[in-house]
Amino acid sequence: MDRCLAFSGEKPLLHRGTGLGNDANDVPPPAERRPKGRKRVLLTGIVAYGLGAHSFHCTIRNLSETGARLAVGNNAQFPSDFYLINIRDRVAYEAKVVWNRGSEIGVTFTHTMPLAGITDPALAFLKQLWLTKA
């Protein structure tokens, strides 16, 4: 530190982006609230509810083991709990809406099921939807 500054009581000037000052470049990113990081993807999915009586296509925008961000369209209506079918990966998730911003929603997965492993007749509609819409 410069001797003159040390005795004058003034603080030395700090350079931008050094991590030592209070400028915008030094602000740490907000803490991640998700238990697992999400990977950016662009996948086709199917939202299904009412035992398969209601379904529509959506776009999976990011994905992790525990949740996803979906683009669902502005006028999409669905319950807070539904099934999400990941067409590419042949997986169905029991999903719960965490946030809703109109055309996009964030969901958490309460259960994951490979479509090939579904043996419960009550969930057979998931396999059928995948076969007809994939």
N, C-alpha and C positions, 0 to 999 in steps of 0.2 A: 504494500500500500504506500502511496505517496506520503512523505513526512508531513507536508503542509496540510493535507487532508486529515491526517491522524490527529493533529493538534488543533485544527480549526473546528472539529466537531461535525464537519460535513461528511456526508456519505459519498463514496466514489461513484462515478457514473458507471452503469452496467451496460453491456452490449446486449442487443436484442437476441433472443433465441438461445441464451446461454443457460437457462434454467435457474438463473440467479435473481431475475427481476420479476416485476409484476405485469409484464405485457402479455398480449394474447398468445404469443408463441410459447409461452412458458406454462400455460394452463394444462394440467394433466387431463387425459381423456376421462369422461365420466366412468364410474365403476360399472362393470358389467353385472347386471342383475340376474342373468340366466345361469343355471347351474352348469351348462355346457355351452361352448361357443357354437355358433351356427355357421354353416357353410353356404355361401351364395350359390343358388341353383336356378334353373329355369326348367321346371318339370310340369307336366300335365297331371292333374289330380282330379278326383271325383269326390264331391261332398255328398254324403248319403245320410238320410234319416227316415224315420217312419218305417222301419224294417224294409227299406229299399223302395218304398212307394214314392219318395221324393229324392231326386238327385240332380246334380248339375256339375259341369266342368269348372275347374278353377286352375289357377297357376300357382305352383309352389315356388316362392321367391327365395326363401332360405330355409335351411333344414338342419336339425340336429337330432340326437337320439331322444330328446325330451320335448321337442316342439318345432313349430314352423311359422313362417309368415306367408299368408295366402292372399293372392289377388282374387277377389270374388265378384267384382262388378258393383256398381252403385246401387242397384235395386235388389240385390240378393237378400232373401229372407230365409233364415234357418234358425233352429234352436241353439241354445248355448252348448249343448252336448250333441255330437254327431260322429259319424265315421268319415275318415279321410282315406281315400285309396290312392296310393302312390303307384301310378300305372307302370312306370319304368322299373321300379324295384320290386313290384308284385307284393306289396305290403299294404295292410290296412291298419289304421290307427284309430283307437277311440280317442277323440279329441274334445277339448273343452276350450271355449273362447276365453282368452285372457284380456284382450283389448280389441276394440273395433273402431276403425277410423274411416268408415264409409265403404270405400272400395277395397280396403285391405283389412285383414284381421290377423291377430296373433293368437296362436293356439298352443296349448300344452297337451302332451300325449299322456293318457292315463293307462293305456295298454297298447302293445304292438303285436300284430299277428301276421306272420307270413301267409299269403293267400293259399299256398299249397298245403299248409298245415291246418286249415280250418276244417273241422269235422262236425261241429255243432250245426244241426239242421237250421237252427234259428238264425245263423249267420251265413248261410249258403247264398243269400242274396248278394253278399260282398263279392264272392267269386263270380257270380252271374253278371253283375254290373261290370266287373273288370273285363270279362270275356266279351260282352256286347259293346262296350265303349272304348276298349283299348285299341 
